Amino acid sequence: MSISQLNEYEKKELVKNILGNNFHVVGNRFPVFSRMLDGLAYLNDSLTAAELVPTLSRFLSGSISSSVFSAASFMAAVVQPLQNFINLVNVNETGLRMYSYRAVAYTLTAWAFGKPVPSQSARIMVNLGSGDFRATGRERYSKVWEETSRNVLLSLRQVCLAKNISEAHLKVIFKALGNGEPSRLSRHILVGFEGRLNTTVRNIWRSGYSIGYPG
């Protein structure tokens, strides 16, 4: 029986068998492991669950959450370990903050799939409009994107070194979490940021899901 045919109980038993005494690290983050195992069926990669489950366990270790991550919000758990390393641009304006979150999603996606990191979200920039005033605004948005992307890439290297994680393994994990589709992975990461937004801003944020990676 392939991993894709396992039910939730069987997947949990598989993770237990692989991690042994370290299974406690999984905690309330099992939906992340479950989603990764499901996603492996979409990849043409030689790495196995026995190799990737310990990597994901080390990646998630040390991050603290009081909530159980659902299938919809599981990516919040995946982004969380990076928070100690990513110095997200400290912006008070909602638009700039949301643009910074989108830069995180696009940068992580490009990194995972070995693609060039987009220098901007072209659709968002078009939506800013034109004119002298808007040109000044576009400069600020461009700077936020550039700084965020740089911080994300640096944080990935730092977290891999700090937790003794293979970047190649972590890339496969991210690809699996997106079922091998860059646009799906990016969308999952965007959804993972919903918990950081209040209700009003969250609705605006969700309306941007129609803009898919790398647009």
Buried (B, 14 or more C-beta within 10 A) or exposed (E): EEBEEBEEEEBBEBBEEBBEEBBEBBBEBBBBBBBBBBBBEBBEBEBEBEEBBBBBBBBBBEBEEEEEBEEEBBBBBBBBBBEEBBBBBEBEEBBBBBBBBBBBBBBBBBBBBEEEBBBBBEBBBEEBEEEEEEEEBBEBBBEBBBBBBBBBBEBBEBBBEEBEBBBEBBBBBBBBBBBBBBEBBBBBBBBBBBEBBEEEBBEEBEEBEEBBBBB
